[in-house]
Amino acid sequence: MTTDHDIKQQLARQAAELDKLMREEQGLEKVLASGFKGGLGGIMIIAYILATVLAVAIFYCGYHFFTVAPEQQLFWGISLLLVFQAQVATKLWIWMETNRSSTLRELKRLELAVAKITAG
């Protein structure tokens, strides 16, 4: 009975430690910054620059769509849709890479916790 009780106490303590670690990383800015810590940090910087350039291009195409002659609106409308799709794809990639980085970090924490349990 004492072994069960000891195991339950140890698991509760480790769960509390993991909860503390998870609470420390709350907040969107910390989550997004974690994407830069992985192996693709350089590409993440390029993706953020591309997202900014595409945002400017969206406003540029949108402005021209509403200010040009009706014969040219088709060109600017299609350009606006294409730039918008590129923006969405870039932001989806950024979010997926950030999520992958966060998931890998959590797996490493779990791996360390399991190693600590089996060693102890």
C-alpha positions as CSV (number, residue, x, y, z in Angstrom):
1,M,0.0,0.0,0.0
2,T,2.9,2.4,0.7
3,T,4.3,1.9,-2.7
4,D,1.0,2.9,-4.4
5,H,0.8,5.9,-2.1
6,D,4.4,6.9,-2.9
7,I,3.8,6.5,-6.6
8,K,0.7,8.6,-6.4
9,Q,2.6,11.3,-4.5
10,Q,5.4,11.3,-7.0
11,L,3.1,11.5,-10.0
12,A,1.1,14.4,-8.4
13,R,4.4,16.3,-7.7
14,Q,5.6,15.7,-11.3
15,A,2.2,16.8,-12.7
16,A,2.4,20.0,-10.6
17,E,5.9,20.6,-12.0
18,L,4.7,20.1,-15.6
19,D,1.7,22.4,-15.0
20,K,4.1,25.0,-13.7
21,L,6.3,24.7,-16.8
22,M,3.2,24.9,-19.1
23,R,1.9,28.0,-17.3
24,E,5.3,29.7,-17.8
25,E,5.0,29.6,-21.6
26,Q,1.5,31.1,-21.9
27,G,0.9,34.1,-24.1
28,L,0.9,34.6,-27.8
29,E,4.2,36.5,-28.0
30,K,6.0,33.6,-26.2
31,V,4.4,31.0,-28.4
32,L,5.3,32.9,-31.6
33,A,8.8,33.6,-30.4
34,S,9.3,29.9,-29.8
35,G,9.3,29.3,-33.6
36,F,12.6,31.2,-33.8
37,K,14.3,28.8,-31.4
38,G,14.1,25.7,-33.7
39,G,16.3,24.6,-36.5
40,L,14.3,26.7,-39.0
41,G,14.8,30.0,-37.1
42,G,16.4,31.7,-40.2
43,I,13.6,30.6,-42.5
44,M,11.1,31.9,-39.9
45,I,12.6,35.3,-40.1
46,I,12.3,35.2,-43.9
47,A,8.7,34.1,-43.5
48,Y,7.8,37.0,-41.2
49,I,9.5,39.4,-43.7
50,L,7.5,37.8,-46.5
51,A,4.3,38.2,-44.5
52,T,5.0,41.9,-44.0
53,V,5.7,42.4,-47.7
54,L,2.5,40.6,-48.6
55,A,0.5,42.7,-46.2
56,V,1.8,45.8,-47.9
57,A,1.0,44.2,-51.3
58,I,-2.6,43.5,-50.2
59,F,-3.2,47.1,-49.3
60,Y,-1.5,48.2,-52.6
61,C,-3.6,45.9,-54.8
62,G,-6.8,46.8,-52.8
63,Y,-6.1,50.5,-53.3
64,H,-5.6,50.1,-57.0
65,F,-8.7,47.8,-57.3
66,F,-10.9,50.6,-56.0
67,T,-9.3,53.5,-57.8
68,V,-8.6,52.2,-61.4
69,A,-10.9,52.3,-64.4
70,P,-13.4,49.4,-64.6
71,E,-11.4,47.8,-67.4
72,Q,-8.4,47.3,-65.1
73,Q,-10.3,46.1,-62.0
74,L,-10.1,42.5,-63.1
75,F,-6.3,42.5,-63.1
76,W,-6.1,44.2,-59.7
77,G,-8.9,42.0,-58.2
78,I,-7.1,38.8,-59.3
79,S,-3.8,40.2,-58.0
80,L,-5.5,41.0,-54.7
81,L,-6.8,37.5,-54.4
82,L,-3.5,35.9,-55.3
83,V,-1.5,38.1,-52.8
84,F,-4.1,37.3,-50.1
85,Q,-3.8,33.6,-50.7
86,A,0.0,33.9,-50.5
87,Q,-0.4,35.8,-47.2
88,V,-2.7,33.1,-45.8
89,A,-0.3,30.3,-46.9
90,T,2.7,32.1,-45.3
91,K,0.9,32.7,-42.0
92,L,-0.3,29.0,-41.9
93,W,3.3,27.9,-42.4
94,I,4.5,30.2,-39.6
95,W,1.8,28.9,-37.3
96,M,2.4,25.2,-38.1
97,E,6.2,25.6,-37.6
98,T,5.6,27.3,-34.3
99,N,3.2,24.5,-33.3
100,R,5.8,21.9,-34.3
101,S,8.5,23.6,-32.3
102,S,6.2,23.8,-29.2
103,T,5.2,20.1,-29.6
104,L,8.8,19.0,-29.8
105,R,9.7,20.9,-26.7
106,E,6.8,19.3,-24.8
107,L,7.9,15.9,-26.0
108,K,11.4,16.5,-24.8
109,R,10.0,17.6,-21.4
110,L,8.0,14.4,-21.2
111,E,11.0,12.4,-22.2
112,L,13.0,14.0,-19.4
113,A,10.2,13.4,-16.9
114,V,10.0,9.7,-17.9
115,A,13.8,9.4,-17.7
116,K,13.7,10.9,-14.2
117,I,10.9,8.5,-13.1
118,T,12.8,5.4,-14.4
119,A,16.1,6.5,-12.9
120,G,14.5,7.4,-9.5
